[in-house]
Amino acid sequence: MNEDINKIQSDIHLYEDYINSIQYLEEFDEIFPAKKLGTLTQNIIDNLKETH
């Protein structure tokens, strides 16, 4: 019985993590559209090359 309860709790936690990650990714896409994110990433890479 305890094993079944632990399995259900584990599944629930995994599902909650999945929901949270989906919500995070959707918000992330709204804040950083793909093109803007690519530009930011390129700027970071360029800055790293210049400083090292």
mmCIF file as gemmi writes it, N, C-alpha and C atoms, coordinates in Angstrom:
data_model
loop_
_atom_site.group_PDB
_atom_site.id
_atom_site.type_symbol
_atom_site.label_atom_id
_atom_site.label_alt_id
_atom_site.label_comp_id
_atom_site.label_asym_id
_atom_site.label_entity_id
_atom_site.label_seq_id
_atom_site.pdbx_PDB_ins_code
_atom_site.Cartn_x
_atom_site.Cartn_y
_atom_site.Cartn_z
_atom_site.occupancy
_atom_site.B_iso_or_equiv
_atom_site.pdbx_formal_charge
_atom_site.auth_seq_id
_atom_site.auth_asym_id
_atom_site.pdbx_PDB_model_num
ATOM 1 N N . MET Axp A 1 ? 0.83 -1.205 0 1 0 ? 1 A 1
ATOM 2 C CA . MET Axp A 1 ? 0 0 0 1 0 ? 1 A 1
ATOM 3 C C . MET Axp A 1 ? 0.865 1.255 0 1 0 ? 1 A 1
ATOM 4 N N . ASN Axp A 2 ? 1.838 1.319 0.912 1 0 ? 2 A 1
ATOM 5 C CA . ASN Axp A 2 ? 2.726 2.476 0.963 1 0 ? 2 A 1
ATOM 6 C C . ASN Axp A 2 ? 3.496 2.649 -0.335 1 0 ? 2 A 1
ATOM 7 N N . GLU Axp A 3 ? 3.867 1.543 -0.943 1 0 ? 3 A 1
ATOM 8 C CA . GLU Axp A 3 ? 4.6 1.605 -2.2 1 0 ? 3 A 1
ATOM 9 C C . GLU Axp A 3 ? 3.742 2.24 -3.298 1 0 ? 3 A 1
ATOM 10 N N . ASP Axp A 4 ? 2.474 1.87 -3.316 1 0 ? 4 A 1
ATOM 11 C CA . ASP Axp A 4 ? 1.548 2.454 -4.303 1 0 ? 4 A 1
ATOM 12 C C . ASP Axp A 4 ? 1.382 3.946 -4.075 1 0 ? 4 A 1
ATOM 13 N N . ILE Axp A 5 ? 1.24 4.344 -2.815 1 0 ? 5 A 1
ATOM 14 C CA . ILE Axp A 5 ? 1.085 5.77 -2.483 1 0 ? 5 A 1
ATOM 15 C C . ILE Axp A 5 ? 2.329 6.538 -2.885 1 0 ? 5 A 1
ATOM 16 N N . ASN Axp A 6 ? 3.502 5.993 -2.591 1 0 ? 6 A 1
ATOM 17 C CA . ASN Axp A 6 ? 4.753 6.655 -2.971 1 0 ? 6 A 1
ATOM 18 C C . ASN Axp A 6 ? 4.856 6.813 -4.486 1 0 ? 6 A 1
ATOM 19 N N . LYS Axp A 7 ? 4.432 5.777 -5.22 1 0 ? 7 A 1
ATOM 20 C CA . LYS Axp A 7 ? 4.476 5.837 -6.683 1 0 ? 7 A 1
ATOM 21 C C . LYS Axp A 7 ? 3.543 6.939 -7.184 1 0 ? 7 A 1
ATOM 22 N N . ILE Axp A 8 ? 2.354 7.023 -6.625 1 0 ? 8 A 1
ATOM 23 C CA . ILE Axp A 8 ? 1.392 8.048 -7.036 1 0 ? 8 A 1
ATOM 24 C C . ILE Axp A 8 ? 1.945 9.433 -6.715 1 0 ? 8 A 1
ATOM 25 N N . GLN Axp A 9 ? 2.511 9.608 -5.527 1 0 ? 9 A 1
ATOM 26 C CA . GLN Axp A 9 ? 3.088 10.904 -5.163 1 0 ? 9 A 1
ATOM 27 C C . GLN Axp A 9 ? 4.225 11.279 -6.102 1 0 ? 9 A 1
ATOM 28 N N . SER Axp A 10 ? 5.036 10.31 -6.454 1 0 ? 10 A 1
ATOM 29 C CA . SER Axp A 10 ? 6.142 10.564 -7.378 1 0 ? 10 A 1
ATOM 30 C C . SER Axp A 10 ? 5.606 11.005 -8.738 1 0 ? 10 A 1
ATOM 31 N N . ASP Axp A 11 ? 4.587 10.302 -9.217 1 0 ? 11 A 1
ATOM 32 C CA . ASP Axp A 11 ? 3.987 10.66 -10.506 1 0 ? 11 A 1
ATOM 33 C C . ASP Axp A 11 ? 3.405 12.066 -10.467 1 0 ? 11 A 1
ATOM 34 N N . ILE Axp A 12 ? 2.773 12.411 -9.356 1 0 ? 12 A 1
ATOM 35 C CA . ILE Axp A 12 ? 2.183 13.744 -9.218 1 0 ? 12 A 1
ATOM 36 C C . ILE Axp A 12 ? 3.277 14.806 -9.256 1 0 ? 12 A 1
ATOM 37 N N . HIS Axp A 13 ? 4.382 14.561 -8.563 1 0 ? 13 A 1
ATOM 38 C CA . HIS Axp A 13 ? 5.488 15.532 -8.559 1 0 ? 13 A 1
ATOM 39 C C . HIS Axp A 13 ? 6.077 15.693 -9.96 1 0 ? 13 A 1
ATOM 40 N N . LEU Axp A 14 ? 6.226 14.586 -10.663 1 0 ? 14 A 1
ATOM 41 C CA . LEU Axp A 14 ? 6.742 14.671 -12.036 1 0 ? 14 A 1
ATOM 42 C C . LEU Axp A 14 ? 5.804 15.477 -12.915 1 0 ? 14 A 1
ATOM 43 N N . TYR Axp A 15 ? 4.51 15.256 -12.747 1 0 ? 15 A 1
ATOM 44 C CA . TYR Axp A 15 ? 3.526 15.981 -13.545 1 0 ? 15 A 1
ATOM 45 C C . TYR Axp A 15 ? 3.559 17.473 -13.204 1 0 ? 15 A 1
ATOM 46 N N . GLU Axp A 16 ? 3.669 17.796 -11.911 1 0 ? 16 A 1
ATOM 47 C CA . GLU Axp A 16 ? 3.753 19.204 -11.497 1 0 ? 16 A 1
ATOM 48 C C . GLU Axp A 16 ? 4.988 19.856 -12.096 1 0 ? 16 A 1
ATOM 49 N N . ASP Axp A 17 ? 6.113 19.164 -12.076 1 0 ? 17 A 1
ATOM 50 C CA . ASP Axp A 17 ? 7.347 19.699 -12.667 1 0 ? 17 A 1
ATOM 51 C C . ASP Axp A 17 ? 7.165 19.935 -14.163 1 0 ? 17 A 1
ATOM 52 N N . TYR Axp A 18 ? 6.482 18.993 -14.818 1 0 ? 18 A 1
ATOM 53 C CA . TYR Axp A 18 ? 6.227 19.127 -16.258 1 0 ? 18 A 1
ATOM 54 C C . TYR Axp A 18 ? 5.38 20.365 -16.534 1 0 ? 18 A 1
ATOM 55 N N . ILE Axp A 19 ? 4.299 20.535 -15.777 1 0 ? 19 A 1
ATOM 56 C CA . ILE Axp A 19 ? 3.414 21.701 -15.949 1 0 ? 19 A 1
ATOM 57 C C . ILE Axp A 19 ? 4.207 22.987 -15.724 1 0 ? 19 A 1
ATOM 58 N N . ASN Axp A 20 ? 4.992 23.042 -14.654 1 0 ? 20 A 1
ATOM 59 C CA . ASN Axp A 20 ? 5.781 24.24 -14.356 1 0 ? 20 A 1
ATOM 60 C C . ASN Axp A 20 ? 6.783 24.538 -15.462 1 0 ? 20 A 1
ATOM 61 N N . SER Axp A 21 ? 7.407 23.511 -16.011 1 0 ? 21 A 1
ATOM 62 C CA . SER Axp A 21 ? 8.395 23.748 -17.062 1 0 ? 21 A 1
ATOM 63 C C . SER Axp A 21 ? 7.719 24.263 -18.328 1 0 ? 21 A 1
ATOM 64 N N . ILE Axp A 22 ? 6.537 23.745 -18.654 1 0 ? 22 A 1
ATOM 65 C CA . ILE Axp A 22 ? 5.812 24.224 -19.826 1 0 ? 22 A 1
ATOM 66 C C . ILE Axp A 22 ? 5.436 25.694 -19.644 1 0 ? 22 A 1
ATOM 67 N N . GLN Axp A 23 ? 4.922 26.033 -18.458 1 0 ? 23 A 1
ATOM 68 C CA . GLN Axp A 23 ? 4.545 27.422 -18.194 1 0 ? 23 A 1
ATOM 69 C C . GLN Axp A 23 ? 5.763 28.323 -18.27 1 0 ? 23 A 1
ATOM 70 N N . TYR Axp A 24 ? 6.891 27.868 -17.725 1 0 ? 24 A 1
ATOM 71 C CA . TYR Axp A 24 ? 8.122 28.65 -17.761 1 0 ? 24 A 1
ATOM 72 C C . TYR Axp A 24 ? 8.557 28.89 -19.206 1 0 ? 24 A 1
ATOM 73 N N . LEU Axp A 25 ? 8.514 27.829 -20.009 1 0 ? 25 A 1
ATOM 74 C CA . LEU Axp A 25 ? 8.955 27.962 -21.402 1 0 ? 25 A 1
ATOM 75 C C . LEU Axp A 25 ? 8.059 28.909 -22.183 1 0 ? 25 A 1
ATOM 76 N N . GLU Axp A 26 ? 6.741 28.853 -21.938 1 0 ? 26 A 1
ATOM 77 C CA . GLU Axp A 26 ? 5.834 29.758 -22.636 1 0 ? 26 A 1
ATOM 78 C C . GLU Axp A 26 ? 6.129 31.203 -22.256 1 0 ? 26 A 1
ATOM 79 N N . GLU Axp A 27 ? 6.337 31.457 -20.961 1 0 ? 27 A 1
ATOM 80 C CA . GLU Axp A 27 ? 6.663 32.811 -20.517 1 0 ? 27 A 1
ATOM 81 C C . GLU Axp A 27 ? 8.016 33.244 -21.07 1 0 ? 27 A 1
ATOM 82 N N . PHE Axp A 28 ? 8.957 32.334 -21.115 1 0 ? 28 A 1
ATOM 83 C CA . PHE Axp A 28 ? 10.283 32.634 -21.626 1 0 ? 28 A 1
ATOM 84 C C . PHE Axp A 28 ? 10.194 33.065 -23.088 1 0 ? 28 A 1
ATOM 85 N N . ASP Axp A 29 ? 9.385 32.345 -23.875 1 0 ? 29 A 1
ATOM 86 C CA . ASP Axp A 29 ? 9.222 32.693 -25.292 1 0 ? 29 A 1
ATOM 87 C C . ASP Axp A 29 ? 8.604 34.069 -25.466 1 0 ? 29 A 1
ATOM 88 N N . GLU Axp A 30 ? 7.694 34.439 -24.554 1 0 ? 30 A 1
ATOM 89 C CA . GLU Axp A 30 ? 7.077 35.758 -24.64 1 0 ? 30 A 1
ATOM 90 C C . GLU Axp A 30 ? 8.087 36.855 -24.298 1 0 ? 30 A 1
ATOM 91 N N . ILE Axp A 31 ? 8.921 36.59 -23.315 1 0 ? 31 A 1
ATOM 92 C CA . ILE Axp A 31 ? 9.895 37.591 -22.873 1 0 ? 31 A 1
ATOM 93 C C . ILE Axp A 31 ? 11.052 37.691 -23.867 1 0 ? 31 A 1
ATOM 94 N N . PHE Axp A 32 ? 11.521 36.55 -24.359 1 0 ? 32 A 1
ATOM 95 C CA . PHE Axp A 32 ? 12.653 36.509 -25.287 1 0 ? 32 A 1
ATOM 96 C C . PHE Axp A 32 ? 12.245 35.82 -26.587 1 0 ? 32 A 1
ATOM 97 N N . PRO Axp A 33 ? 11.668 36.57 -27.528 1 0 ? 33 A 1
ATOM 98 C CA . PRO Axp A 33 ? 11.356 35.962 -28.824 1 0 ? 33 A 1
ATOM 99 C C . PRO Axp A 33 ? 12.629 35.361 -29.432 1 0 ? 33 A 1
ATOM 100 N N . ALA Axp A 34 ? 12.471 34.351 -30.249 1 0 ? 34 A 1
ATOM 101 C CA . ALA Axp A 34 ? 13.616 33.591 -30.773 1 0 ? 34 A 1
ATOM 102 C C . ALA Axp A 34 ? 14.668 34.484 -31.429 1 0 ? 34 A 1
ATOM 103 N N . LYS Axp A 35 ? 14.247 35.429 -32.255 1 0 ? 35 A 1
ATOM 104 C CA . LYS Axp A 35 ? 15.215 36.276 -32.954 1 0 ? 35 A 1
ATOM 105 C C . LYS Axp A 35 ? 16 37.131 -31.961 1 0 ? 35 A 1
ATOM 106 N N . LYS Axp A 36 ? 15.286 37.69 -30.973 1 0 ? 36 A 1
ATOM 107 C CA . LYS Axp A 36 ? 15.95 38.511 -29.966 1 0 ? 36 A 1
ATOM 108 C C . LYS Axp A 36 ? 16.913 37.66 -29.144 1 0 ? 36 A 1
ATOM 109 N N . LEU Axp A 37 ? 16.494 36.459 -28.816 1 0 ? 37 A 1
ATOM 110 C CA . LEU Axp A 37 ? 17.351 35.569 -28.031 1 0 ? 37 A 1
ATOM 111 C C . LEU Axp A 37 ? 18.609 35.225 -28.809 1 0 ? 37 A 1
ATOM 112 N N . GLY Axp A 38 ? 18.456 34.975 -30.119 1 0 ? 38 A 1
ATOM 113 C CA . GLY Axp A 38 ? 19.621 34.686 -30.954 1 0 ? 38 A 1
ATOM 114 C C . GLY Axp A 38 ? 20.592 35.848 -30.967 1 0 ? 38 A 1
ATOM 115 N N . THR Axp A 39 ? 20.067 37.068 -31.056 1 0 ? 39 A 1
ATOM 116 C CA . THR Axp A 39 ? 20.913 38.263 -31.055 1 0 ? 39 A 1
ATOM 117 C C . THR Axp A 39 ? 21.63 38.409 -29.721 1 0 ? 39 A 1
ATOM 118 N N . LEU Axp A 40 ? 20.896 38.208 -28.628 1 0 ? 40 A 1
ATOM 119 C CA . LEU Axp A 40 ? 21.519 38.303 -27.302 1 0 ? 40 A 1
ATOM 120 C C . LEU Axp A 40 ? 22.625 37.268 -27.149 1 0 ? 40 A 1
ATOM 121 N N . THR Axp A 41 ? 22.351 36.044 -27.597 1 0 ? 41 A 1
ATOM 122 C CA . THR Axp A 41 ? 23.354 34.979 -27.501 1 0 ? 41 A 1
ATOM 123 C C . THR Axp A 41 ? 24.586 35.322 -28.318 1 0 ? 41 A 1
ATOM 124 N N . GLN Axp A 42 ? 24.38 35.835 -29.516 1 0 ? 42 A 1
ATOM 125 C CA . GLN Axp A 42 ? 25.517 36.203 -30.361 1 0 ? 42 A 1
ATOM 126 C C . GLN Axp A 42 ? 26.331 37.32 -29.726 1 0 ? 42 A 1
ATOM 127 N N . ASN Axp A 43 ? 25.663 38.289 -29.127 1 0 ? 43 A 1
ATOM 128 C CA . ASN Axp A 43 ? 26.364 39.381 -28.443 1 0 ? 43 A 1
ATOM 129 C C . ASN Axp A 43 ? 27.216 38.848 -27.295 1 0 ? 43 A 1
ATOM 130 N N . ILE Axp A 44 ? 26.669 37.9 -26.55 1 0 ? 44 A 1
ATOM 131 C CA . ILE Axp A 44 ? 27.424 37.312 -25.435 1 0 ? 44 A 1
ATOM 132 C C . ILE Axp A 44 ? 28.657 36.59 -25.969 1 0 ? 44 A 1
ATOM 133 N N . ILE Axp A 45 ? 28.47 35.811 -27.042 1 0 ? 45 A 1
ATOM 134 C CA . ILE Axp A 45 ? 29.598 35.079 -27.633 1 0 ? 45 A 1
ATOM 135 C C . ILE Axp A 45 ? 30.661 36.049 -28.138 1 0 ? 45 A 1
ATOM 136 N N . ASP Axp A 46 ? 30.225 37.119 -28.815 1 0 ? 46 A 1
ATOM 137 C CA . ASP Axp A 46 ? 31.178 38.11 -29.323 1 0 ? 46 A 1
ATOM 138 C C . ASP Axp A 46 ? 31.947 38.769 -28.184 1 0 ? 46 A 1
ATOM 139 N N . ASN Axp A 47 ? 31.241 39.099 -27.105 1 0 ? 47 A 1
ATOM 140 C CA . ASN Axp A 47 ? 31.893 39.723 -25.952 1 0 ? 47 A 1
ATOM 141 C C . ASN Axp A 47 ? 32.906 38.777 -25.314 1 0 ? 47 A 1
ATOM 142 N N . LEU Axp A 48 ? 32.547 37.513 -25.238 1 0 ? 48 A 1
ATOM 143 C CA . LEU Axp A 48 ? 33.49 36.526 -24.664 1 0 ? 48 A 1
ATOM 144 C C . LEU Axp A 48 ? 34.735 36.405 -25.529 1 0 ? 48 A 1
ATOM 145 N N . LYS Axp A 49 ? 34.558 36.399 -26.846 1 0 ? 49 A 1
ATOM 146 C CA . LYS Axp A 49 ? 35.717 36.298 -27.754 1 0 ? 49 A 1
ATOM 147 C C . LYS Axp A 49 ? 36.63 37.515 -27.589 1 0 ? 49 A 1
ATOM 148 N N . GLU Axp A 50 ? 36.044 38.704 -27.431 1 0 ? 50 A 1
ATOM 149 C CA . GLU Axp A 50 ? 36.845 39.907 -27.311 1 0 ? 50 A 1
ATOM 150 C C . GLU Axp A 50 ? 37.632 39.946 -26.003 1 0 ? 50 A 1
ATOM 151 N N . THR Axp A 51 ? 37.038 39.417 -24.934 1 0 ? 51 A 1
ATOM 152 C CA . THR Axp A 51 ? 37.674 39.532 -23.622 1 0 ? 51 A 1
ATOM 153 C C . THR Axp A 51 ? 38.628 38.375 -23.32 1 0 ? 51 A 1
ATOM 154 N N . HIS Axp A 52 ? 38.611 37.326 -24.156 1 0 ? 52 A 1
ATOM 155 C CA . HIS Axp A 52 ? 39.493 36.186 -23.874 1 0 ? 52 A 1
ATOM 156 C C . HIS Axp A 52 ? 40.425 35.916 -25.014 1 0 ? 52 A 1
